[in-house]
Amino acid sequence: MTAMVEEAVRTLSYREAINEALRLEMRRDPTVILMGEDVTGASHSEDESHLDAWGGVLGVTKGLVHEFGRQRVRDTPITESGFVGAGVGAAATGLRPVVELMFIGFMGVCLDQIVNQAAKMRYMFGGKARIPLVIRTMIGAGFRAAAQHSDSIYSTFVHFPGLKVVAPATSADAKGLLAAAIRDDDPVIFCEHKLLYDMKGPVPEGEYVIPLGQADVKREGGDVTIVAISRMVLHALEAAERLAQQGISAEVIDLRTLSPLDETTVLESVRKTGRLVVVDEDNPRCSVAGDIATLAATQALEFLNAPVKLVTPPHTPVPFSPTLEDAYVPSPERIVAAARATFG
């Protein structure tokens, strides 16, 4: 992490860390606004007792409306194309909107606003336009929320030039990366895994920024590289601990930012270990996992001692059945098996 000026470290949940980042950035910069469905809870009502009934569907923005008021924390109608489009317009005219797209699977409703407008405006206006827009959205299976609310399809946004894509795995990273996303002059898709919201970890007080585009080596090792994204980082760390008990030293890399991608950190690790396992909860076709495998095959092939192994879900929608959903999500056991398979 960089640019930390805080004096103490506390334990916060992922949810609390995101809320704190939003609060600090809104205090720092009056142009930062927040909008989305139920981000306050009936903020349009004249009855103030209804305010903050929700704070978003899982309570991430709870309490912000009381400090910043209904002009800066705004509930919207259920119309993703409308409020994401409003966010693009607000960003183009001088504000720094943080728009909550409740679930990433809803992106189809507002894809034109994101990929034809937000992503292309700076390029089409010769660099004269800035679109400092953050779209916060939830990803991830395991919540028993069925297929339309459980996707991890961040690779869709990675495909489009002009968008930056972030998927933090820890509370500290979520806070620092969200601050960087809000301060960035380009549109950022900020992916929050639902099953991480209650996970707790050390988070520094005060403002700090983690630059976009920098991966983090969460565990050093010398025998095999495991690259993971979002919640899969926790599974990779668990797998690395099990591998260590078997005499295999695994290095775990948390990509953190998917676009721009920190190729240097990945390649340096692969050249050191000679083996690569990529863990990705997204659909396997045209995925970030495939992108990382291609990177290794084209720029570090001579260092690889075994074929690259991918640990992903099957190419199906997320099942609603709890048993099938658990089988769908990459597990520490599958990561261990893939890592061991690189040794022949």
Helices and strands as residue ranges (DSSP letters): E 9-13, H 14-28, E 32-36, G 48-50, H 64-72, E 73-75, H 80-92, E 96-103, G 104-110, H 111-111, I 112-118, H 121-124, E 134-139, G 147-149, H 154-158, E 164-166, H 171-183, E 188-193, G 194-196, E 200-204, E 216-219, E 224-228, H 232-245, E 250-254, E 257-259, H 263-273, E 276-279, H 288-299, G 301-303, E 309-311, H 322-328, H 332-341
